[in-house]
């Protein structure tokens, strides 16, 4: 399931790269189109994998694990784009994760 979440989080990286390419080269540049195609392919993989996982894992467990996408997004922003992770980013991520825990384990 985490492999699927990593792939989904990488889609945000592809979309940021596509945005940069669009600004620098234009929408119909070969590089921009290839990056957008890769992003759609990742989303297609994610959709198929998500359906397969829902057939094997309880929905509440699947959604709880989906919360790790926020963590992966922070990691990619720091590693790939050299963006600074602020205490507010960490606090926001923790709030999201705690909310998922509360919703799934309120019983």
N, C-alpha and C positions, 0 to 999 in steps of 0.2 A: 504494500500500500504506500510505503514511503517513496518508492521509486516513482510511482504515479504522481505523488505530491511534488517531488523534485521536478519532474517533467512539466507539471502544470506551472510551477513557480518560474521555470525557465522561459515560459511563454511571455511573462512580463519583461524579461530581459530582451527577448526578440522584439517585442513591441517597442521598447525604448530604442533599440538599435534601428528599427524601422522609422521611428520618429526622427531620429538624427539624420538618417539617410534621406528622408523626405525633405527635411529642411535644407540639406546640403546639395542634393542632386535632383530633387523633384519626385513627384509621385510615380511617374512612369519610367523612372530609371531602372535599369536591370537589377541593380543591387537592392533597391527598395522592394521591388516586386518579389525577388527571391526570398528576402527576409520575411515579407508578409505571407508568402506561400508556406514557408517553414513554420511560422506561428500558427497558421490554420491547420497544418499537418499535426503539430503538437496538440492542438485542441481536439482534433479528431481522435488521436491516440488516447487522449485523456477521457473523452466521452465513451469510447469502447471499453477502456480499462475500468472506468467508474461503474458501468453497467455490470461488468464481470464481477467486480468486487461486491456490489450490492447483492449479487446472487449467493455470495458465500459468507458475508459478514453482516451483522446486525446494523441497521441504519444509524442508530445512535453512536455506535462505535466508529462507523465510517466517518460521520460528521465530526466526531471528536478528533480523529486523526487528521482531518482536513484542516484543522486549526494550525497545523505545523507549517502550512504554506506561508503564513505570516513570518515565521522564523526564517524559512528559506529565502523569502524575499529580502529580509534584512541582510542576510548573509551575502546574497548576490550583489546587493547595492554596495556593500562594503568591499567585497573582493573584486568584483568586475569593474564597477564604476568609481571606486575609491571615494564613495560618499561617507560622510561621518554619521555614525549611529549615535543619536542623542539619548539622554535619559528619558525624554518624552517618547521616543520610538520604542524603547524597552518597556516603559510603563504601559503604553498603548497595546503592545503585543501581549503583555501579561494580563491586561484587562480582558482582551479578546479570549485568551486561553482560559482564564478563570470563568468567564461567562459560559464558554462551552462546557466546562466541567460542571458548573452549577445547573445548566439546562439538562445535561445528560445524566447527572447523578443526584437529582433532587429527591428521589424516592428514598 
